[in-house]
Amino acid sequence: MIKITFSSSFKRAFKKKIKGKQNIENKFWEKVDIFLKNPFDAQLRTHKLSGKLEELWSFSIDYDVRVIFYFLEKDKAVFVDTGKHDEVY
């Protein structure tokens, strides 16, 4: 099982874009549960980013909402941003 931490930038983005929007917040926590068990589960559509974000990874919460993260170690990840596709890339 992987461990996650939330950067301060992620906490700000989460509070602004997800918290309080019950439908998307519920989906977020469901996807985090999946991520904790297997960060490469097909439901998450996890993929490595390229270009200026080449050291980061992304997974999908729903059609247009993403979580951007990086692996600190093999079993540790840090969430750094969340939001709609155009906001985070």
C-alpha positions, -999 to 999 in steps of 0.1 A, spaced: 0 0 0 13 34 -9 14 64 14 4 99 3 11 134 15 -4 167 4 17 196 -5 6 231 6 -2 240 -31 -24 209 -33 -42 218 -1 -50 252 -15 -61 238 -49 -83 212 -32 -100 238 -9 -106 261 -39 -117 236 -66 -130 204 -49 -139 208 -12 -176 214 -7 -186 203 -42 -200 170 -29 -202 150 -61 -166 157 -71 -153 154 -35 -169 120 -31 -153 109 -64 -119 123 -52 -119 102 -21 -131 71 -40 -101 75 -64 -77 81 -35 -88 48 -20 -80 31 -53 -47 50 -56 -36 38 -21 -40 2 -31 -26 5 -66 -15 38 -81 -16 23 -116 -51 8 -114 -68 12 -149 -97 31 -134 -73 60 -125 -57 63 -160 -24 71 -143 2 84 -167 36 102 -167 36 137 -179 60 153 -204 76 186 -213 79 211 -184 60 186 -161 81 156 -171 89 147 -135 53 145 -125 24 120 -129 -13 125 -132 -45 105 -126 -81 112 -133 -108 119 -108 -135 122 -135 -136 132 -171 -120 166 -167 -105 166 -131 -70 155 -125 -46 151 -96 -9 159 -103 17 141 -81 52 127 -80 67 96 -64 89 104 -34 100 68 -31 86 36 -45 58 35 -18 53 72 -12 36 99 -34 31 136 -30 0 153 -44 9 187 -58 -21 200 -77 -57 192 -86 -82 208 -110 -95 207 -145 -73 195 -173 -66 231 -186 -59 244 -151 -32 218 -141 -13 213 -174 
